[in-house]
Amino acid sequence: MAQRILGDSEFSQLMKIHIAEIIEYLIGRGQFFSILTNIAHVTFEPPLPKEIRSHFKPITLFVIAEYTFESCHTDGEYLYFEAGFGQENIGSVVTLPLTSIVQIIIDETPIFINLALEQMQENKEESIKKSTNIFLSNPQNKDLIKH
């Protein structure tokens, strides 16, 4: 039953709307945050050198603070921000679909977990497993789970 709901396009749309609202709320409050993102759906303009891209994990953490925070905005479909990468601090505009955001985090505490199964992913069960494992890997999250 849960799989049917989590894979439903209407549920995915609700998650996307919620992600956009949370990000807009945080930006409006001047609150820095981080996002865990499915890197497969992220684009960089200009493209990053291969030696930098090769270090990204399938689920990558982006810290949205300082200049990156100031450049951060959403159009309800995508999140955009400028960031520097590598030792040379190579600048690039990062664009990612809101549905690729797995978690929104403040001060190492997840405030949002996207449980929708992305329409863009091939293996939906693997997506849930990865998101759950990322959530459970933080010892502070164990207190959030009711037994």
C-alpha positions in Angstrom: 0.0 0.0 0.0 2.7 2.5 1.0 4.7 1.7 -2.3 1.6 2.7 -4.3 1.3 6.0 -2.5 5.0 6.8 -2.6 5.1 6.1 -6.3 2.0 8.1 -7.1 2.6 11.1 -9.3 0.2 13.2 -7.2 2.1 12.4 -4.0 5.4 13.3 -5.8 3.9 16.6 -6.8 2.9 17.3 -3.2 6.5 16.6 -2.1 7.8 18.9 -4.8 5.5 21.7 -3.6 6.5 21.1 0.0 10.2 21.2 -0.9 9.8 24.5 -2.7 7.8 26.0 0.2 10.4 24.9 2.8 13.3 26.3 0.8 11.4 29.6 0.2 10.7 29.7 3.9 14.3 29.2 4.8 15.5 31.8 2.3 13.0 34.3 3.6 14.3 33.7 7.2 17.9 34.0 6.2 18.5 30.4 7.5 21.4 28.5 6.0 20.7 24.9 5.2 22.1 21.8 3.5 20.5 19.4 1.0 21.2 15.8 0.3 20.6 15.4 -3.5 20.6 12.6 -6.1 23.6 13.8 -8.1 22.5 12.1 -11.2 20.0 14.8 -11.9 22.3 17.8 -11.1 23.7 20.0 -13.8 26.6 22.5 -13.5 27.1 25.5 -15.8 29.8 25.8 -16.8 30.4 22.0 -16.5 32.8 21.0 -13.8 36.1 19.2 -14.7 35.8 15.4 -14.6 38.3 15.2 -11.7 36.0 17.2 -9.5 32.7 15.5 -10.7 34.3 12.1 -10.0 34.5 12.8 -6.3 30.7 13.2 -6.0 28.8 10.4 -4.3 25.4 9.2 -5.8 23.8 11.1 -2.9 25.7 14.3 -2.4 25.5 17.0 0.3 25.4 20.6 -0.7 25.8 23.3 2.0 23.7 26.3 1.1 25.4 29.1 3.1 27.1 32.5 2.6 27.4 33.4 -1.1 25.8 30.1 -2.2 22.8 31.0 0.0 22.6 34.5 -1.4 22.4 33.1 -5.0 19.9 30.3 -4.1 16.4 30.5 -5.5 13.7 28.2 -6.8 11.1 28.5 -9.5 8.9 25.7 -8.1 10.5 23.1 -10.3 14.2 23.5 -9.9 16.7 24.8 -7.3 19.5 27.1 -8.5 22.6 28.3 -6.7 26.2 29.3 -7.4 29.0 27.5 -5.7 32.8 27.0 -5.9 34.2 23.5 -6.2 37.7 22.0 -5.7 40.9 23.6 -4.4 40.7 26.2 -7.2 37.1 27.1 -6.1 35.8 26.7 -9.7 32.5 28.6 -9.9 29.5 27.0 -11.4 25.7 27.5 -11.3 24.1 24.4 -9.9 20.7 23.4 -11.2 18.7 20.5 -9.8 15.1 19.3 -9.9 13.4 19.7 -6.6 12.3 16.1 -6.7 16.0 15.1 -6.6 16.3 16.5 -3.1 16.4 13.6 -0.6 16.7 15.7 2.6 16.8 19.3 3.8 19.0 19.7 6.8 19.7 22.5 9.4 22.6 22.1 11.8 22.9 18.4 11.1 19.2 17.8 11.8 17.0 16.7 8.9 13.9 18.9 8.8 12.5 17.3 5.7 12.7 13.9 4.1 11.4 13.3 0.6 9.7 9.9 0.6 8.3 10.3 -3.0 9.7 7.9 -5.5 11.2 10.0 -8.2 9.8 9.5 -11.6 13.3 10.0 -13.0 14.9 7.1 -11.1 15.0 3.6 -12.6 15.1 1.6 -9.3 12.5 3.0 -7.0 13.1 0.5 -4.1 16.8 1.3 -4.1 15.9 5.0 -3.7 13.8 4.4 -0.6 16.6 2.1 0.8 19.2 4.8 0.2 17.1 7.6 1.7 16.3 5.4 4.8 20.0 4.4 5.2 21.1 8.1 5.0 18.5 9.0 7.6 19.4 6.2 10.0 23.1 6.8 9.6 22.8 9.9 11.7 22.6 8.8 15.4 20.5 11.8 16.3 17.7 10.5 14.0 17.2 7.3 16.0 15.5 9.5 18.7 13.0 10.5 16.1 11.8 6.9 15.4 9.1 5.7 17.7 9.2 2.1 18.7 
